[in-house]
Amino acid sequence: MHHKLSVLVQVDLDGRHVRLVVTGCVTEVNHRALCPLIRRARTLVPGIAVIVDITSAHHVEPAAVDLLRWAAEHEDAVRDTPSVQFVLPAELPGHGTVTRLATWAPRRPVPHRTAPRPRLAG
């Protein structure tokens, strides 16, 4: 199973807020791709508020969220910035539900093709 994630970075015009909208799958393995993005967002403007919005993700592993929170709290390079706010769905979506819905489709018979007939020159 491919666990891809996508991140849209929304910067508020007044430079007070940055929202990272995460879609796709957030796992223990690929959560590390978000850490540099969060760090970069926190260093854009002194005192900027960073919001990581995971409500649009299709699959979220609870361990990945814990690891992201820990990394954001223990980042040495951005100690004087506000803490990162994580916006999560009420219930973390599992991968099985999305996979079952996405892969179910009635099978259509494949039409039988025959070799083309030779044309007679006339």
Secondary structure, 3 states (H helix, E strand, C coil): CCCCEEEEEEECCCCCEEEEEEEEEECCCHHHHHHHHHHHHHCCCCCCEEEEECCCEEEECHHHHHHHHHHHHCCHHHCCCCCCEEECCCCCCCHHHHHHHHHCCCCCCCCCCCCCCCCCCC
